[in-house]
Amino acid sequence: MTRSLAAFLLALATLVAGAPASAANDPAPDALVRKSVDEVLGLIKADKDLQAGNDRKLLALIEEKVLPHFDFQRMTRLALGRNWAQASDAQKEALVTEFRTLLVRTYSTSLSQYRNQTIDVKPAKLAAGDTETVVRTVVNQPGGQPIPIDYGMERSDRGWRVYDVVVDGVSLVTTYRGSFNDQIRKSGVDGLLKTLADRNRAAAGGKAAAK
């Protein structure tokens, strides 16, 4: 998963950027992806600050374009698996917050690695009344192997939202579930929370030191 992480995050951001705030004019998920890819790749190509890794601009882009279209609670619940039921309401809220922060920091780093990748979007299979679907895409990298990326999406009152991403056959939430379960076995839910919080603080400190 490491080799394709940057491409996955780039495609992830372009997938959800520009999505509607409500389901009133809810487009088909694959049509949404195609429109968003063109919009965001054009934005990145035109902005040298984004390409150079300007932290303020990258975080602003993610906050505005990406985060509203993710179901972080469902992603966190899936990543914890059966351990989700062990957590208190306060722990669940904290876990969602820390997991969200972890992904945001990873996105901001990876978005700056855009180097003229292109993204092909496949037609989605969606029957009338379906509330979940998978949008399949392929990231084409200059001089590299194409990377298949599938998005698990759910229709909500805010439009289509992402709850899982499968990169080259590897699920994001399943990958995190393994490491989260290991941490919980060693030190419980509070131990996982501490690990995530420490990791996020270290990442934030590294960004500040680099300025």
N, CA and C atoms as a LAMMPS dump frame, in Angstrom:
ITEM: TIMESTEP
0
ITEM: NUMBER OF ATOMS
633
ITEM: BOX BOUNDS ff ff ff
-5.0000000000000000e+02 5.0000000000000000e+02
-5.0000000000000000e+02 5.0000000000000000e+02
-5.0000000000000000e+02 5.0000000000000000e+02
ITEM: ATOMS id mol type element x y z
1 1 1 N 0.815 -1.202 0
2 1 2 C 0 0 0
3 1 3 C 0.851 1.256 0
4 2 1 N 2.066 1.18 0.481
5 2 2 C 2.92 2.357 0.576
6 2 3 C 3.189 2.966 -0.781
7 3 1 N 3.488 2.128 -1.781
8 3 2 C 3.883 2.652 -3.086
9 3 3 C 2.764 3.44 -3.733
10 4 1 N 1.53 3.142 -3.413
11 4 2 C 0.427 3.807 -4.089
12 4 3 C -0.292 4.81 -3.205
13 5 1 N 0.238 5.098 -2.031
14 5 2 C -0.473 5.959 -1.094
15 5 3 C -0.663 7.367 -1.653
16 6 1 N 0.386 7.923 -2.245
17 6 2 C 0.269 9.289 -2.759
18 6 3 C -0.785 9.367 -3.856
19 7 1 N -0.767 8.394 -4.767
20 7 2 C -1.746 8.398 -5.852
21 7 3 C -3.15 8.205 -5.296
22 8 1 N -3.283 7.344 -4.313
23 8 2 C -4.587 7.103 -3.69
24 8 3 C -5.141 8.368 -3.062
25 9 1 N -4.301 9.098 -2.342
26 9 2 C -4.77 10.295 -1.662
27 9 3 C -5.097 11.402 -2.65
28 10 1 N -4.324 11.505 -3.696
29 10 2 C -4.642 12.47 -4.735
30 10 3 C -6.007 12.164 -5.334
31 11 1 N -6.22 10.918 -5.699
32 11 2 C -7.495 10.543 -6.29
33 11 3 C -8.63 10.707 -5.294
34 12 1 N -8.347 10.432 -4.033
35 12 2 C -9.343 10.56 -2.985
36 12 3 C -9.824 11.991 -2.865
37 13 1 N -8.89 12.922 -2.875
38 13 2 C -9.263 14.326 -2.775
39 13 3 C -10.048 14.774 -3.999
40 14 1 N -9.626 14.347 -5.187
41 14 2 C -10.328 14.758 -6.386
42 14 3 C -11.702 14.12 -6.475
43 15 1 N -11.839 12.958 -5.885
44 15 2 C -13.13 12.278 -5.922
45 15 3 C -14.212 13.095 -5.266
46 16 1 N -13.953 13.597 -4.07
47 16 2 C -15.008 14.216 -3.289
48 16 3 C -15.058 15.717 -3.459
49 17 1 N -14.043 16.324 -4.031
50 17 2 C -14.072 17.77 -4.199
51 17 3 C -15.212 18.167 -5.124
52 18 1 N -15.893 19.226 -4.755
53 18 2 C -16.963 19.735 -5.59
54 18 3 C -18.271 18.988 -5.435
55 19 1 N -18.35 18.036 -4.512
56 19 2 C -19.598 17.309 -4.311
57 19 3 C -20.642 18.222 -3.694
58 20 1 N -21.92 17.998 -3.958
59 20 2 C -22.95 18.882 -3.453
60 20 3 C -23.119 18.734 -1.957
61 21 1 N -23.588 19.792 -1.301
62 21 2 C -23.788 19.77 0.145
63 21 3 C -25.052 19.05 0.519
64 22 1 N -25.955 18.824 -0.424
65 22 2 C -27.184 18.112 -0.123
66 22 3 C -27.47 17.148 -1.257
67 23 1 N -28.475 16.295 -1.037
68 23 2 C -28.812 15.303 -2.047
69 23 3 C -29.916 15.781 -2.985
70 24 1 N -30.265 17.064 -2.893
71 24 2 C -31.373 17.576 -3.685
72 24 3 C -31.118 17.404 -5.185
73 25 1 N -29.903 17.698 -5.611
74 25 2 C -29.536 17.531 -7.016
75 25 3 C -28.429 16.497 -7.118
76 26 1 N -28.642 15.391 -6.48
77 26 2 C -27.627 14.36 -6.305
78 26 3 C -27.264 13.72 -7.639
79 27 1 N -26.048 13.954 -8.168
80 27 2 C -25.658 13.308 -9.426
81 27 3 C -25.257 11.865 -9.183
82 28 1 N -25.184 11.105 -10.265
83 28 2 C -24.656 9.744 -10.141
84 28 3 C -23.221 9.835 -9.635
85 29 1 N -22.806 8.88 -8.785
86 29 2 C -21.474 8.978 -8.198
87 29 3 C -20.346 9.009 -9.21
88 30 1 N -20.452 8.256 -10.304
89 30 2 C -19.374 8.278 -11.283
90 30 3 C -19.329 9.612 -12.043
91 31 1 N -20.499 10.213 -12.279
92 31 2 C -20.52 11.525 -12.917
93 31 3 C -19.899 12.575 -12.002
94 32 1 N -20.172 12.45 -10.717
95 32 2 C -19.575 13.349 -9.736
96 32 3 C -18.055 13.234 -9.735
97 33 1 N -17.576 12.004 -9.817
98 33 2 C -16.134 11.77 -9.824
99 33 3 C -15.498 12.411 -11.056
100 34 1 N -16.084 12.186 -12.226
101 34 2 C -15.498 12.73 -13.45
102 34 3 C -15.402 14.255 -13.398
103 35 1 N -16.469 14.889 -12.95
104 35 2 C -16.466 16.358 -12.854
105 35 3 C -15.409 16.833 -11.856
106 36 1 N -15.33 16.143 -10.731
107 36 2 C -14.423 16.566 -9.674
108 36 3 C -12.964 16.373 -10.056
109 37 1 N -12.673 15.29 -10.764
110 37 2 C -11.3 15.048 -11.212
111 37 3 C -10.814 16.204 -12.072
112 38 1 N -11.63 16.604 -13.045
113 38 2 C -11.233 17.7 -13.932
114 38 3 C -11.024 18.985 -13.146
115 39 1 N -11.92 19.267 -12.227
116 39 2 C -11.856 20.512 -11.466
117 39 3 C -10.606 20.591 -10.59
118 40 1 N -10.369 19.526 -9.815
119 40 2 C -9.297 19.611 -8.82
120 40 3 C -7.922 19.426 -9.451
121 41 1 N -7.798 18.546 -10.424
122 41 2 C -6.498 18.42 -11.076
123 41 3 C -6.109 19.727 -11.766
124 42 1 N -7.097 20.41 -12.337
125 42 2 C -6.818 21.709 -12.93
126 42 3 C -6.364 22.71 -11.888
127 43 1 N -6.994 22.666 -10.71
128 43 2 C -6.615 23.577 -9.628
129 43 3 C -5.189 23.32 -9.164
130 44 1 N -4.83 22.068 -8.989
131 44 2 C -3.482 21.737 -8.519
132 44 3 C -2.435 22.121 -9.568
133 45 1 N -2.73 21.852 -10.835
134 45 2 C -1.782 22.191 -11.892
135 45 3 C -1.503 23.695 -11.951
136 46 1 N -2.527 24.485 -11.614
137 46 2 C -2.403 25.935 -11.752
138 46 3 C -1.824 26.609 -10.508
139 47 1 N -1.689 25.893 -9.414
140 47 2 C -1.285 26.516 -8.15
141 47 3 C 0.075 25.984 -7.707
142 48 1 N 1.114 26.786 -7.878
143 48 2 C 2.462 26.376 -7.511
144 48 3 C 2.595 26.162 -6.006
145 49 1 N 1.848 26.929 -5.214
146 49 2 C 1.911 26.768 -3.758
147 49 3 C 1.423 25.387 -3.334
148 50 1 N 0.344 24.916 -3.958
149 50 2 C -0.161 23.581 -3.636
150 50 3 C 0.86 22.527 -4.028
151 51 1 N 1.469 22.678 -5.192
152 51 2 C 2.462 21.708 -5.636
153 51 3 C 3.7 21.716 -4.745
154 52 1 N 4.011 22.882 -4.193
155 52 2 C 5.191 23.008 -3.339
156 52 3 C 4.931 22.576 -1.906
157 53 1 N 3.679 22.241 -1.593
158 53 2 C 3.378 21.747 -0.254
159 53 3 C 3.054 22.827 0.743
160 54 1 N 2.497 23.948 0.287
161 54 2 C 2.079 25.004 1.203
162 54 3 C 1.037 24.455 2.172
163 55 1 N 1.427 24.326 3.454
164 55 2 C 0.588 23.646 4.43
165 55 3 C -0.741 24.355 4.628
166 56 1 N -0.711 25.68 4.695
167 56 2 C -1.943 26.425 4.933
168 56 3 C -2.94 26.205 3.796
169 57 1 N -2.453 26.306 2.547
170 57 2 C -3.338 26.121 1.397
171 57 3 C -3.841 24.684 1.281
172 58 1 N -2.959 23.742 1.548
173 58 2 C -3.357 22.338 1.454
174 58 3 C -4.43 22 2.479
175 59 1 N -4.228 22.446 3.722
176 59 2 C -5.211 22.157 4.762
177 59 3 C -6.536 22.849 4.463
178 60 1 N -6.471 24.07 3.937
179 60 2 C -7.698 24.784 3.583
180 60 3 C -8.448 24.053 2.47
181 61 1 N -7.69 23.554 1.486
182 61 2 C -8.3 22.8 0.392
183 61 3 C -8.998 21.548 0.915
184 62 1 N -8.324 20.845 1.802
185 62 2 C -8.884 19.615 2.35
186 62 3 C -10.118 19.895 3.191
187 63 1 N -10.034 20.922 4.05
188 63 2 C -11.169 21.265 4.908
189 63 3 C -12.4 21.627 4.082
190 64 1 N -12.173 22.375 2.994
191 64 2 C -13.293 22.851 2.189
192 64 3 C -13.83 21.794 1.236
193 65 1 N -12.916 21.055 0.594
194 65 2 C -13.319 20.204 -0.514
195 65 3 C -13.475 18.731 -0.165
196 66 1 N -12.751 18.265 0.85
197 66 2 C -12.7 16.833 1.108
198 66 3 C -13.548 16.424 2.308
199 67 1 N -13.269 17.04 3.446
200 67 2 C -13.845 16.548 4.691
201 67 3 C -15.369 16.501 4.738
202 68 1 N -16.074 17.471 4.152
203 68 2 C -17.537 17.399 4.235
204 68 3 C -18.134 16.184 3.543
205 69 1 N -17.355 15.488 2.727
206 69 2 C -17.89 14.401 1.918
207 69 3 C -17.374 13.028 2.348
208 70 1 N -16.874 12.982 3.578
209 70 2 C -16.45 11.723 4.172
210 70 3 C -17.321 11.392 5.369
211 71 1 N -17.623 10.136 5.523
212 71 2 C -18.306 9.672 6.728
213 71 3 C -17.238 9.134 7.675
214 72 1 N -16.609 10.038 8.431
215 72 2 C -15.507 9.638 9.297
216 72 3 C -15.962 8.746 10.442
217 73 1 N -17.191 8.927 10.891
218 73 2 C -17.662 8.062 11.964
219 73 3 C -17.778 6.616 11.478
220 74 1 N -18.342 6.436 10.299
221 74 2 C -18.445 5.071 9.773
222 74 3 C -17.056 4.502 9.478
223 75 1 N -16.166 5.314 8.932
224 75 2 C -14.807 4.844 8.655
225 75 3 C -14.119 4.394 9.946
226 76 1 N -14.271 5.195 11.003
227 76 2 C -13.64 4.844 12.279
228 76 3 C -14.263 3.593 12.853
229 77 1 N -15.582 3.493 12.768
230 77 2 C -16.269 2.299 13.28
231 77 3 C -15.819 1.046 12.544
232 78 1 N -15.697 1.14 11.228
233 78 2 C -15.235 -0.004 10.447
234 78 3 C -13.78 -0.343 10.78
235 79 1 N -12.966 0.687 10.99
236 79 2 C -11.553 0.45 11.298
237 79 3 C -11.382 -0.224 12.656
238 80 1 N -12.263 0.068 13.602
239 80 2 C -12.169 -0.56 14.921
240 80 3 C -12.823 -1.937 14.956
241 81 1 N -13.73 -2.205 14.025
242 81 2 C -14.405 -3.499 14.014
243 81 3 C -15.185 -3.722 15.308
244 82 1 N -15.095 -4.916 15.858
245 82 2 C -15.857 -5.239 17.063
246 82 3 C -15.399 -4.435 18.279
247 83 1 N -14.215 -3.858 18.218
248 83 2 C -13.737 -3.047 19.335
249 83 3 C -14.515 -1.744 19.483
250 84 1 N -15.221 -1.329 18.439
251 84 2 C -16.03 -0.114 18.525
252 84 3 C -17.045 -0.214 19.66
253 85 1 N -17.613 -1.407 19.847
254 85 2 C -18.633 -1.59 20.887
255 85 3 C -18.058 -1.446 22.288
256 86 1 N -16.743 -1.639 22.443
257 86 2 C -16.108 -1.515 23.753
258 86 3 C -15.918 -0.07 24.181
259 87 1 N -15.9 0.833 23.227
260 87 2 C -15.592 2.23 23.515
261 87 3 C -16.802 2.958 24.076
262 88 1 N -16.535 3.872 25
263 88 2 C -17.593 4.732 25.514
264 88 3 C -17.931 5.789 24.466
265 89 1 N -19.03 6.514 24.698
266 89 2 C -19.399 7.568 23.752
267 89 3 C -18.283 8.606 23.636
268 90 1 N -17.681 8.965 24.782
269 90 2 C -16.599 9.952 24.768
270 90 3 C -15.39 9.425 24.002
271 91 1 N -15.075 8.144 24.187
272 91 2 C -13.951 7.55 23.47
273 91 3 C -14.228 7.494 21.97
274 92 1 N -15.463 7.156 21.598
275 92 2 C -15.817 7.103 20.177
276 92 3 C -15.643 8.469 19.523
277 93 1 N -16.118 9.502 20.213
278 93 2 C -15.982 10.856 19.667
279 93 3 C -14.514 11.232 19.502
280 94 1 N -13.705 10.897 20.492
281 94 2 C -12.275 11.209 20.427
282 94 3 C -11.587 10.404 19.328
283 95 1 N -11.971 9.147 19.159
284 95 2 C -11.381 8.308 18.119
285 95 3 C -11.671 8.863 16.731
286 96 1 N -12.908 9.288 16.509
287 96 2 C -13.262 9.868 15.211
288 96 3 C -12.435 11.12 14.951
289 97 1 N -12.281 11.952 15.973
290 97 2 C -11.51 13.193 15.827
291 97 3 C -10.051 12.909 15.495
292 98 1 N -9.436 11.971 16.233
293 98 2 C -8.02 11.679 16.005
294 98 3 C -7.796 10.979 14.667
295 99 1 N -8.705 10.089 14.275
296 99 2 C -8.57 9.4 12.988
297 99 3 C -8.72 10.404 11.851
298 100 1 N -9.666 11.31 11.99
299 100 2 C -9.86 12.37 11.004
300 100 3 C -8.587 13.206 10.865
301 101 1 N -8.007 13.586 11.99
302 101 2 C -6.782 14.391 11.966
303 101 3 C -5.634 13.633 11.313
304 102 1 N -5.524 12.346 11.621
305 102 2 C -4.482 11.513 11.022
306 102 3 C -4.592 11.506 9.504
307 103 1 N -5.8 11.327 8.989
308 103 2 C -5.987 11.279 7.545
309 103 3 C -5.759 12.642 6.902
310 104 1 N -6.188 13.704 7.579
311 104 2 C -5.992 15.047 7.032
312 104 3 C -4.512 15.342 6.864
313 105 1 N -3.704 15.025 7.865
314 105 2 C -2.268 15.266 7.779
315 105 3 C -1.636 14.443 6.653
316 106 1 N -2.104 13.22 6.494
317 106 2 C -1.579 12.379 5.424
318 106 3 C -1.97 12.942 4.065
319 107 1 N -3.224 13.404 3.925
320 107 2 C -3.673 13.988 2.667
321 107 3 C -2.829 15.205 2.303
322 108 1 N -2.598 16.083 3.293
323 108 2 C -1.887 17.328 2.999
324 108 3 C -0.474 17.058 2.496
325 109 1 N 0.156 16.01 3.026
326 109 2 C 1.486 15.636 2.549
327 109 3 C 1.434 15.072 1.137
328 110 1 N 0.466 14.209 0.899
329 110 2 C 0.422 13.496 -0.376
330 110 3 C -0.082 14.347 -1.527
331 111 1 N -0.962 15.313 -1.242
332 111 2 C -1.457 16.161 -2.322
333 111 3 C -0.338 16.953 -2.979
334 112 1 N 0.68 17.287 -2.207
335 112 2 C 1.792 18.063 -2.761
336 112 3 C 2.675 17.227 -3.693
337 113 1 N 2.419 15.9 -3.741
338 113 2 C 3.228 15.022 -4.572
339 113 3 C 2.641 14.807 -5.966
340 114 1 N 1.612 15.587 -6.288
341 114 2 C 1.003 15.456 -7.612
342 114 3 C 2.027 15.761 -8.708
343 115 1 N 2.164 14.859 -9.656
344 115 2 C 3.106 15.03 -10.759
345 115 3 C 2.486 14.538 -12.066
346 116 1 N 1.387 15.198 -12.458
347 116 2 C 0.756 14.928 -13.758
348 116 3 C 0.121 13.549 -13.87
349 117 1 N -0.329 12.98 -12.753
350 117 2 C -1.123 11.762 -12.856
351 117 3 C -2.459 12.077 -13.529
352 118 1 N -3.023 11.077 -14.192
353 118 2 C -4.379 11.198 -14.727
354 118 3 C -5.238 10.108 -14.109
355 119 1 N -6.541 10.333 -14.081
356 119 2 C -7.447 9.408 -13.405
357 119 3 C -8.593 9.046 -14.331
358 120 1 N -8.735 7.762 -14.605
359 120 2 C -9.852 7.257 -15.397
360 120 3 C -10.947 6.774 -14.453
361 121 1 N -12.164 7.173 -14.738
362 121 2 C -13.31 6.804 -13.905
363 121 3 C -14.192 5.822 -14.681
364 122 1 N -14.482 4.697 -14.051
365 122 2 C -15.297 3.673 -14.697
366 122 3 C -16.783 3.911 -14.382
367 123 1 N -17.678 3.511 -15.287
368 123 2 C -19.111 3.655 -15.016
369 123 3 C -19.518 2.853 -13.776
370 124 1 N -20.28 3.475 -12.902
371 124 2 C -20.724 2.798 -11.681
372 124 3 C -21.972 1.965 -11.975
373 125 1 N -22.078 0.845 -11.267
374 125 2 C -23.281 0.021 -11.35
375 125 3 C -24.217 0.452 -10.232
376 126 1 N -25.319 1.087 -10.616
377 126 2 C -26.225 1.663 -9.622
378 126 3 C -27.657 1.468 -10.068
379 127 1 N -28.4 0.659 -9.306
380 127 2 C -29.807 0.435 -9.602
381 127 3 C -30.656 1.458 -8.857
382 128 1 N -31.867 1.638 -9.337
383 128 2 C -32.781 2.576 -8.682
384 128 3 C -32.975 2.171 -7.225
385 129 1 N -32.841 3.13 -6.332
386 129 2 C -33.046 2.857 -4.916
387 129 3 C -31.806 2.421 -4.17
388 130 1 N -30.697 2.168 -4.869
389 130 2 C -29.469 1.771 -4.185
390 130 3 C -28.957 2.914 -3.304
391 131 1 N -28.522 2.568 -2.12
392 131 2 C -27.965 3.57 -1.207
393 131 3 C -26.463 3.4 -1.021
394 132 1 N -25.888 2.351 -1.598
395 132 2 C -24.439 2.157 -1.56
396 132 3 C -23.969 1.701 -2.929
397 133 1 N -22.74 2.048 -3.255
398 133 2 C -22.154 1.62 -4.518
399 133 3 C -20.639 1.681 -4.406
400 134 1 N -19.979 1.177 -5.426
401 134 2 C -18.519 1.268 -5.53
402 134 3 C -18.195 2.009 -6.815
403 135 1 N -17.399 3.051 -6.697
404 135 2 C -16.901 3.776 -7.867
405 135 3 C -15.467 3.325 -8.116
406 136 1 N -15.225 2.816 -9.301
407 136 2 C -13.904 2.276 -9.635
408 136 3 C -13.134 3.281 -10.511
409 137 1 N -11.889 3.503 -10.157
410 137 2 C -11.037 4.404 -10.926
411 137 3 C -9.671 3.763 -11.127
412 138 1 N -8.921 4.325 -12.057
413 138 2 C -7.536 3.905 -12.283
414 138 3 C -6.675 5.16 -12.335
415 139 1 N -5.628 5.198 -11.501
416 139 2 C -4.68 6.303 -11.512
417 139 3 C -3.516 5.924 -12.422
418 140 1 N -3.307 6.736 -13.446
419 140 2 C -2.209 6.508 -14.386
420 140 3 C -1.053 7.428 -14.023
421 141 1 N 0.12 6.818 -13.758
422 141 2 C 1.293 7.562 -13.341
423 141 3 C 2.333 7.575 -14.451
424 142 1 N 2.863 8.747 -14.796
425 142 2 C 3.924 8.787 -15.817
426 142 3 C 5.093 7.888 -15.426
427 143 1 N 5.401 6.92 -16.283
428 143 2 C 6.519 6.032 -16.012
429 143 3 C 6.247 4.972 -14.978
430 144 1 N 5.002 4.845 -14.524
431 144 2 C 4.683 3.863 -13.488
432 144 3 C 3.495 3.005 -13.873
433 145 1 N 3.239 1.966 -13.076
434 145 2 C 2.112 1.082 -13.323
435 145 3 C 0.794 1.758 -12.916
436 146 1 N -0.285 1.542 -13.678
437 146 2 C -1.589 2.058 -13.27
438 146 3 C -2.004 1.457 -11.93
439 147 1 N -2.708 2.247 -11.147
440 147 2 C -3.139 1.803 -9.82
441 147 3 C -4.664 1.831 -9.754
442 148 1 N -5.302 0.66 -9.567
443 148 2 C -6.759 0.647 -9.418
444 148 3 C -7.164 1.104 -8.019
445 149 1 N -8.148 1.986 -7.968
446 149 2 C -8.643 2.503 -6.694
447 149 3 C -10.166 2.461 -6.712
448 150 1 N -10.757 1.772 -5.738
449 150 2 C -12.208 1.656 -5.63
450 150 3 C -12.692 2.404 -4.394
451 151 1 N -13.815 3.104 -4.546
452 151 2 C -14.377 3.893 -3.452
453 151 3 C -15.715 3.313 -3.013
454 152 1 N -15.821 2.92 -1.756
455 152 2 C -17.101 2.554 -1.195
456 152 3 C -17.837 3.824 -0.819
457 153 1 N -19.021 4.019 -1.393
458 153 2 C -19.77 5.255 -1.166
459 153 3 C -21.198 4.947 -0.737
460 154 1 N -21.718 5.827 0.113
461 154 2 C -23.073 5.664 0.637
462 154 3 C -23.856 6.945 0.411
463 155 1 N -25.101 6.806 -0.027
464 155 2 C -25.955 7.972 -0.213
465 155 3 C -26.515 8.402 1.14
466 156 1 N -26.382 9.673 1.445
467 156 2 C -26.926 10.217 2.692
468 156 3 C -27.723 11.469 2.366
469 157 1 N -28.254 12.134 3.402
470 157 2 C -28.989 13.375 3.157
471 157 3 C -28.06 14.51 2.757
472 158 1 N -26.755 14.258 2.774
473 158 2 C -25.766 15.238 2.32
474 158 3 C -25.143 14.838 0.984
475 159 1 N -25.754 13.885 0.321
476 159 2 C -25.205 13.416 -0.942
477 159 3 C -24.371 12.153 -0.73
478 160 1 N -23.629 11.757 -1.755
479 160 2 C -22.789 10.564 -1.675
480 160 3 C -21.558 10.855 -0.82
481 161 1 N -21.27 9.937 0.118
482 161 2 C -20.136 10.122 1.015
483 161 3 C -19.268 8.866 1.022
484 162 1 N -17.98 9.053 1.162
485 162 2 C -17.003 7.959 1.126
486 162 3 C -16.884 7.338 2.511
487 163 1 N -16.899 5.993 2.576
488 163 2 C -16.68 5.31 3.845
489 163 3 C -15.54 4.289 3.78
490 164 1 N -15.027 4.018 2.582
491 164 2 C -13.859 3.146 2.469
492 164 3 C -13.213 3.361 1.111
493 165 1 N -11.922 3.089 1.045
494 165 2 C -11.157 3.182 -0.196
495 165 3 C -10.318 1.915 -0.309
496 166 1 N -10.337 1.302 -1.476
497 166 2 C -9.561 0.086 -1.716
498 166 3 C -8.511 0.396 -2.78
499 167 1 N -7.249 0.358 -2.384
500 167 2 C -6.138 0.708 -3.265
501 167 3 C -5.421 -0.564 -3.686
502 168 1 N -5.462 -0.846 -4.985
503 168 2 C -4.769 -2.026 -5.506
504 168 3 C -5.157 -3.277 -4.72
505 169 1 N -6.449 -3.377 -4.384
506 169 2 C -6.974 -4.542 -3.677
507 169 3 C -6.875 -4.476 -2.166
508 170 1 N -6.343 -3.393 -1.606
509 170 2 C -6.165 -3.28 -0.152
510 170 3 C -7.084 -2.203 0.395
511 171 1 N -7.956 -2.578 1.331
512 171 2 C -8.909 -1.654 1.934
513 171 3 C -8.241 -0.772 2.982
514 172 1 N -8.532 0.527 2.918
515 172 2 C -8.005 1.463 3.908
516 172 3 C -8.466 1.097 5.309
517 173 1 N -9.776 0.879 5.493
518 173 2 C -10.271 0.614 6.845
519 173 3 C -9.794 -0.743 7.351
520 174 1 N -9.655 -1.715 6.461
521 174 2 C -9.162 -3.021 6.891
522 174 3 C -7.702 -2.93 7.319
523 175 1 N -6.91 -2.141 6.593
524 175 2 C -5.509 -1.954 6.951
525 175 3 C -5.381 -1.337 8.335
526 176 1 N -6.149 -0.287 8.581
527 176 2 C -6.104 0.342 9.9
528 176 3 C -6.663 -0.573 10.981
529 177 1 N -7.64 -1.407 10.622
530 177 2 C -8.23 -2.296 11.631
531 177 3 C -7.18 -3.207 12.25
532 178 1 N -6.27 -3.711 11.431
533 178 2 C -5.229 -4.576 11.965
534 178 3 C -4.368 -3.873 12.993
535 179 1 N -3.894 -2.661 12.662
536 179 2 C -3.029 -1.944 13.598
537 179 3 C -3.809 -1.457 14.805
538 180 1 N -5.054 -1.038 14.603
539 180 2 C -5.869 -0.587 15.736
540 180 3 C -6.144 -1.741 16.699
541 181 1 N -6.471 -2.911 16.161
542 181 2 C -6.741 -4.063 17.021
543 181 3 C -5.507 -4.461 17.82
544 182 1 N -4.344 -4.419 17.184
545 182 2 C -3.103 -4.736 17.898
546 182 3 C -2.89 -3.773 19.061
547 183 1 N -3.119 -2.485 18.809
548 183 2 C -2.911 -1.485 19.859
549 183 3 C -3.906 -1.671 20.997
550 184 1 N -5.157 -1.971 20.662
551 184 2 C -6.177 -2.158 21.695
552 184 3 C -5.876 -3.394 22.531
553 185 1 N -5.37 -4.455 21.901
554 185 2 C -5 -5.652 22.674
555 185 3 C -3.884 -5.344 23.667
556 186 1 N -2.981 -4.467 23.284
557 186 2 C -1.84 -4.15 24.147
558 186 3 C -2.217 -3.188 25.275
559 187 1 N -3.016 -2.156 24.945
560 187 2 C -3.231 -1.109 25.946
561 187 3 C -4.637 -0.534 25.976
562 188 1 N -5.588 -1.248 25.363
563 188 2 C -6.975 -0.818 25.438
564 188 3 C -7.286 0.35 24.511
565 189 1 N -8.547 0.791 24.558
566 189 2 C -8.988 1.894 23.709
567 189 3 C -8.236 3.174 24.046
568 190 1 N -8.011 3.403 25.346
569 190 2 C -7.269 4.609 25.744
570 190 3 C -5.84 4.582 25.198
571 191 1 N -5.256 3.404 25.123
572 191 2 C -3.919 3.284 24.563
573 191 3 C -3.896 3.641 23.089
574 192 1 N -4.925 3.197 22.343
575 192 2 C -5.022 3.557 20.932
576 192 3 C -5.199 5.055 20.779
577 193 1 N -6.06 5.643 21.61
578 193 2 C -6.265 7.084 21.557
579 193 3 C -4.966 7.845 21.79
580 194 1 N -4.199 7.406 22.774
581 194 2 C -2.93 8.071 23.068
582 194 3 C -1.961 7.953 21.897
583 195 1 N -1.914 6.768 21.299
584 195 2 C -1.026 6.563 20.152
585 195 3 C -1.395 7.489 18.999
586 196 1 N -2.69 7.579 18.703
587 196 2 C -3.139 8.443 17.619
588 196 3 C -2.862 9.912 17.925
589 197 1 N -3.16 10.317 19.171
590 197 2 C -2.932 11.71 19.552
591 197 3 C -1.452 12.069 19.485
592 198 1 N -0.595 11.166 19.963
593 198 2 C 0.848 11.407 19.922
594 198 3 C 1.341 11.519 18.478
595 199 1 N 0.834 10.654 17.641
596 199 2 C 1.24 10.664 16.236
597 199 3 C 0.812 11.959 15.558
598 200 1 N -0.404 12.415 15.864
599 200 2 C -0.893 13.649 15.265
600 200 3 C -0.118 14.862 15.765
601 201 1 N 0.213 14.87 17.055
602 201 2 C 1 15.978 17.593
603 201 3 C 2.387 16.007 16.963
604 202 1 N 2.986 14.847 16.793
605 202 2 C 4.308 14.782 16.189
606 202 3 C 4.272 15.278 14.749
607 203 1 N 3.229 14.916 14.005
608 203 2 C 3.098 15.361 12.622
609 203 3 C 2.919 16.869 12.569
610 204 1 N 2.082 17.402 13.477
611 204 2 C 1.854 18.847 13.501
612 204 3 C 3.133 19.579 13.874
613 205 1 N 3.898 19.02 14.817
614 205 2 C 5.157 19.627 15.209
615 205 3 C 6.182 19.617 14.095
616 206 1 N 6.197 18.539 13.328
617 206 2 C 7.124 18.45 12.204
618 206 3 C 6.807 19.469 11.136
619 207 1 N 5.501 19.692 10.879
620 207 2 C 5.105 20.695 9.902
621 207 3 C 5.536 22.079 10.361
622 208 1 N 5.329 22.36 11.681
623 208 2 C 5.687 23.676 12.209
624 208 3 C 7.191 23.899 12.132
625 209 1 N 7.978 22.864 12.441
626 209 2 C 9.426 22.98 12.435
627 209 3 C 9.969 23.203 11.021
628 210 1 N 9.238 22.675 10.045
629 210 2 C 9.706 22.775 8.659
630 210 3 C 9.473 24.159 8.061
631 211 1 N 8.641 24.965 8.709
632 211 2 C 8.334 26.289 8.169
633 211 3 C 9.49 27.256 8.409
